[in-house]
């Protein structure tokens, strides 16, 4: 839980600053919080995770452009760019490189069939791509105010992620059972040989 809150630190401060001031102050606070987050990790002697570096780069570039040009379009694109990067990395690694990054990251903790790993990787890819598109709709469709977009960025995307993780857990349970059954069957075959 502590790590989860630490990861959300720039987002939480962005939301608070927006409620107190405006989108530009909130963007500046988020950029400073992201810099502080990386500095804290480095000073504590821990390695900075790739996700932190990616988030840091995107917030500095898009937040910096927002502040430099005094145009909130850039900060509104930030969640989409971040999500599309994650989606493209997962999808590209599976399709182009024939590697499953989620399997590489989680294989020691989760046992899945090959189709389970491919399904997991594909579903996360599609989630990130869809969430990025949804952010653009809320930010730029004209149906929502800036305040509604900020609420969506902070609570809506997080809520979607929580629901998706719950659904993934249910889906994973089925594939983990299939993998366990397959391992049991392979063990029996090895013993009978």
C-alpha positions as CSV (number, residue, x, y, z in Angstrom):
1,X,0.0,0.0,0.0
2,X,2.9,2.3,0.8
3,X,4.4,1.8,-2.6
4,X,1.1,2.3,-4.3
5,X,0.6,5.7,-2.6
6,X,4.2,6.6,-3.4
7,X,3.6,5.9,-7.0
8,X,0.5,8.1,-7.0
9,X,2.2,10.9,-5.2
10,X,2.5,13.2,-8.2
11,X,-1.1,12.5,-9.2
12,X,-2.4,13.2,-5.7
13,X,-0.5,16.5,-5.5
14,X,-1.7,17.4,-9.1
15,X,-5.3,17.0,-7.9
16,X,-4.9,19.0,-4.7
17,X,-3.1,21.8,-6.5
18,X,-5.8,21.9,-9.2
19,X,-8.5,22.3,-6.5
20,X,-6.6,25.0,-4.8
21,X,-5.3,26.9,-7.9
22,X,-5.6,26.0,-11.6
23,X,-4.3,23.6,-14.3
24,X,-1.0,25.4,-14.7
25,X,-0.1,25.4,-11.0
26,X,-1.2,21.8,-10.8
27,X,1.0,20.8,-13.7
28,X,4.0,22.6,-12.1
29,X,3.3,20.8,-8.8
30,X,3.1,17.4,-10.7
31,X,6.4,18.1,-12.5
32,X,8.2,19.0,-9.2
33,X,6.6,16.0,-7.5
34,X,7.9,13.7,-10.2
35,X,11.4,15.1,-10.0
36,X,11.2,14.7,-6.2
37,X,10.0,11.2,-6.5
38,X,13.0,10.2,-8.7
39,X,15.4,12.1,-6.5
40,X,14.0,10.3,-3.4
41,X,14.4,6.9,-5.0
42,X,17.9,7.7,-6.1
43,X,19.0,9.1,-2.7
44,X,17.6,6.1,-0.9
45,X,19.9,3.9,-2.9
46,X,17.1,1.9,-4.6
47,X,17.0,1.4,-8.3
48,X,14.5,3.5,-10.2
49,X,11.9,1.2,-11.9
50,X,11.4,1.6,-15.7
51,X,7.8,2.7,-15.0
52,X,9.0,5.6,-12.9
53,X,11.5,6.7,-15.6
54,X,8.8,6.6,-18.3
55,X,6.3,8.5,-16.1
56,X,9.0,11.0,-15.2
57,X,9.9,11.6,-18.8
58,X,6.3,12.0,-20.0
59,X,5.3,14.4,-17.2
60,X,8.4,16.5,-17.6
61,X,8.0,16.7,-21.4
62,X,4.2,17.2,-21.5
63,X,4.1,19.2,-18.2
64,X,7.0,21.3,-19.4
65,X,5.3,22.0,-22.7
66,X,2.1,23.0,-20.9
67,X,3.9,25.5,-18.7
68,X,6.2,26.8,-21.4
69,X,3.4,27.4,-23.9
70,X,0.7,28.1,-21.4
71,X,-1.5,25.5,-23.2
72,X,-3.3,22.8,-21.3
73,X,-3.6,20.5,-24.3
74,X,-0.2,19.0,-23.5
75,X,-1.0,17.9,-20.0
76,X,-4.3,16.5,-21.2
77,X,-2.4,14.3,-23.6
78,X,-0.1,13.1,-20.9
79,X,-2.2,10.1,-19.6
80,X,-2.9,9.0,-23.2
81,X,0.7,9.1,-24.2
82,X,1.7,7.2,-21.1
83,X,-1.0,4.5,-21.5
84,X,-0.4,4.2,-25.2
85,X,3.4,3.7,-24.6
86,X,2.7,0.9,-22.1
87,X,0.1,-0.7,-24.5
88,X,2.5,-0.4,-27.5
89,X,5.4,-1.9,-25.6
90,X,3.4,-4.9,-24.4
91,X,1.7,-5.4,-27.8
92,X,4.9,-4.8,-29.8
93,X,6.9,-7.1,-27.7
94,X,4.4,-9.9,-28.2
95,X,3.7,-9.4,-31.9
96,X,7.0,-8.1,-33.3
97,X,9.6,-9.7,-30.9
98,X,7.6,-12.8,-30.0
99,X,8.3,-12.0,-26.3
100,X,5.8,-11.7,-23.6
101,X,7.0,-9.0,-21.2
102,X,4.4,-9.8,-18.6
103,X,5.5,-13.4,-18.5
104,X,9.1,-12.2,-18.1
105,X,8.1,-9.9,-15.2
106,X,5.7,-12.2,-13.4
107,X,6.7,-15.8,-14.2
108,X,8.2,-16.4,-10.8
109,X,5.0,-15.3,-9.1
110,X,2.3,-16.7,-11.5
111,X,2.1,-20.0,-13.3
112,X,0.1,-19.8,-16.6
113,X,-0.3,-21.7,-19.7
114,X,1.2,-20.2,-22.9
115,X,-2.2,-19.1,-24.0
116,X,-2.9,-17.6,-20.6
117,X,0.3,-15.5,-20.8
118,X,-0.6,-14.4,-24.3
119,X,-4.1,-13.5,-23.2
120,X,-2.9,-11.6,-20.2
121,X,-0.4,-9.6,-22.2
122,X,-3.0,-8.9,-24.9
123,X,-5.7,-7.8,-22.5
124,X,-3.3,-5.4,-20.7
125,X,-2.2,-4.0,-24.0
126,X,-5.8,-3.4,-25.1
127,X,-6.7,-1.9,-21.7
128,X,-3.9,0.6,-21.9
129,X,-4.8,1.5,-25.5
130,X,-8.5,1.8,-24.7
131,X,-7.9,3.9,-21.5
132,X,-5.7,6.3,-23.5
133,X,-8.4,6.7,-26.1
134,X,-11.0,7.3,-23.4
135,X,-8.8,10.0,-21.9
136,X,-8.8,11.8,-25.2
137,X,-12.5,11.6,-25.5
138,X,-13.1,13.1,-22.0
139,X,-10.4,15.7,-22.5
140,X,-11.3,16.9,-26.0
141,X,-14.8,15.9,-27.0
142,X,-16.4,19.0,-25.7
143,X,-18.9,17.1,-23.5
144,X,-16.8,17.5,-20.4
145,X,-15.3,20.5,-18.5
146,X,-11.7,20.8,-17.5
147,X,-12.7,20.0,-13.9
148,X,-14.5,16.9,-15.1
149,X,-11.4,15.8,-17.0
150,X,-9.2,16.3,-13.9
151,X,-11.7,14.2,-11.9
152,X,-11.6,11.5,-14.6
153,X,-7.8,11.6,-14.8
154,X,-7.5,11.1,-11.0
155,X,-10.6,8.9,-10.2
156,X,-12.0,7.6,-13.4
157,X,-8.8,6.1,-14.8
158,X,-7.9,4.7,-11.4
159,X,-11.4,3.2,-11.0
160,X,-11.1,1.6,-14.5
161,X,-7.8,0.2,-13.5
162,X,-9.1,-1.3,-10.3
163,X,-12.1,-2.9,-12.1
164,X,-9.8,-4.2,-14.8
165,X,-7.4,-5.7,-12.2
166,X,-10.4,-7.5,-10.4
167,X,-11.6,-8.9,-13.7
168,X,-8.1,-10.0,-14.6
169,X,-7.8,-11.8,-11.2
170,X,-10.9,-13.8,-12.0
171,X,-9.7,-14.6,-15.5
172,X,-6.2,-15.5,-14.2
173,X,-7.7,-17.9,-11.6
174,X,-9.1,-20.0,-14.4
175,X,-5.8,-20.0,-16.4
176,X,-3.7,-20.7,-13.3
177,X,-5.9,-23.8,-12.6
178,X,-5.3,-25.0,-16.2
179,X,-1.6,-24.5,-15.7
180,X,-1.6,-26.4,-12.4
181,X,-3.6,-29.2,-14.0
182,X,-1.1,-29.3,-16.9
183,X,1.8,-29.5,-14.5
184,X,0.2,-32.3,-12.5
185,X,-0.5,-34.2,-15.7
186,X,3.1,-33.8,-16.9
187,X,4.4,-35.0,-13.5
188,X,2.3,-38.1,-13.7
189,X,3.5,-38.8,-17.2
190,X,7.1,-38.3,-16.1
191,X,6.7,-40.7,-13.2
192,X,5.0,-43.4,-15.3
193,X,7.9,-43.3,-17.9
